[in-house]
C-alpha cells in the first residue's frame, strides 16, 4: 500500500518531520511518501494561503494518480482543497483536521483544539461545524505562534504549546486535545506524557484511517459530486491543469 502525504506548504523540514512521524505509525508494508508541492506558500496561516496552496495540492494528486498511490493525506489543519482533491483522486483523500476531530470524538465526548495563530481559529470552527464535530469541540485555542516558529531550533514553541494544552485540559474540562497544525505532529506523545491526557495528532490519525479504507477496498465515490472533473481547457497559469480525458477505470 502506498500513501502519499501532501504537506501543502513548501517548507521541506516540516515535510520531512511529517513523513517521519507518519512512518512510525504506519503498518508494515505501507509505503509513506511525504511531499511538498513545487508551488505554494512557505506556511499556511490564512484563507489566502489556503487558496494559493490548492493548485500545488492538485498537482501532487495528479502525479500520484500516475504512480499507483492508494490514498492521500492533506497535512494542513485547514484541510485545503480537500473536496477538489477527492474529485481528482481514485483512492481516499483524508484531511488531518477531519481525521483528528473524528478520532477525538471516538475516545471522548469533548475536545479542544490547540492551534497556532488566533486568525486561524475561525477556520477550525468552520471545519468542526462542517464535519458535524461542533458538539464535541469545546474551544479552539491559539498559541500566537507562527507556523514557521515550529521549525526554528531552540525556539520557545514547545513550552508555549504545552502551556496552552494545559490550560485546555484544566479550564475546558475536555477528554482530549487536538493539535491544530501538522507542524506539531512530533510533539503529540511528549505533550500526552507530560499532561496525562489523550492528545490527537491529525497526521498519524489520517494515516491510520487511510490504511483502513484501503484495506476495506473503499475508494472515493465517482457517481455524483465527487466524480472526476469535467474535461475542459484552463488558461494562463492553470493551463497545465486542463483535463482532456477522464482517467481510465472511472
Secondary structure, DSSP 8 states (H G I E B T S, - for coil): -EEEEEESS--HHHHHHHHHHHHHHS-TT-EEEEEE-SSS-SS--SHHHHHHHHHHHHHHHHHHHTTT--EEEE-STT-TTHHHHHHH-SS-EEEHHHHHHHHHHHH-S-EEEEES-GGGHHHHHHHHHHTT-TTTEEEEEE----GGGGGSTT-SHHHHHHHHHHHHHHHS--SEEEE--GGGGGGHHHHHHHHTSEEEEHHHHHHHHHHHHHHTT-----SSTTS----B---GGGGGG-B-S--TT-
